[in-house]
Each structure stands twice: as structure tokens, then as C-alpha cells.
Amino acid sequence: MRAVLQRVSEARVEVAGEVVGAIGPGLLVLLGVGSEDGAADAAYLAEKTAVLRIFEDGAGKMNLSVADVGGAVLVVSQFTLYGDCRKGRRPSFTPAAPPRMAEELYREYITRLRALGLEVATGVFQAEMRVHLVNDGPVTLLLDSHKGF
């Protein structure tokens, strides 16, 4: 699984002009699921998301996690994180998981974040979405479960 984490002061996602998920300070997570992924990948990324120290402490150092600061997480499915652009001019999405599998693992990731005590808002799986965010820092990081085990 791949996740792009953006530290935000606020973020929201809209479907058909209506807000379906919104948070104040916290993390916007764009989550992609690959065809080789499983529950262990969801567990690993959820844990890493919850404890990653990317929020500033009183001294201005990145020493606090989203849980430490009482932040929320907005999770948006993003299969294009598995786009392979090495050949030609159009990305190939062959490495991405099929929709049924991707949705199952997307939901597993969200369930695990909530089990870790985080407030979680979401987009709508497979919907055409508009994501609005105010990146704080800016801080943007890429996590890949296959590079973390």
C-alpha cells in the first residue's frame, strides 16, 4: 500500500458538490492499494500514520504525532498512486488492486486508524471527488508498506 500524508490545518472532500468528509488540523491521507497488498499492509500503514512524529512541539521540532496533537485524519482512496509512468505517455495502472480488493483494504486501514483512537473522515470509494486542503508547513510524506517491513 502507498500513502501520501499531508499535514493540514484543514481539509475536506466533496462528491457532486457536497462535502462528504472534513477535518480541522491533522492529516490528509491519499491511500493507494496495490495488487500485492493484504491486511498486514493496512495494519502497518495505519500504525505508522498514527505514530509518525510530523507535528511540531513547543520548541518547533517535529516530535509529535497526529494522535499526540489530537488531530483528525481524512482518508481518500487514490488508485493513481500505483500509476506507472515509465513507458509511453499514459500511465499504466496494472499494479493497482482491483476495486473489490482495494475497497476492502481501504476500509481495513480506516478501521485500524479508528481502533488506534483517531477521528477519521473519508471520501467515497471510486467516486469522482474534489479534495480541498491547506497544507501546513508544507509537510508531505510518502509511505510505502513494501519498503517498511
Secondary structure, DSSP 4 states (H G I P E B T S, - for coil): -EEEEEEEEEEEEEETTEEEEEESSEEEEEEE-BTT--HHHHHHHHHHHHH---EE-TTS-EEE-TTTTT-EEEEEE-GGGG-B-SSSSS-B-TTBPPHHHHHHHHHHHHHHHHHTT-EEEE--TTS-EEEEEEEEEEEEEEEEGGGT-
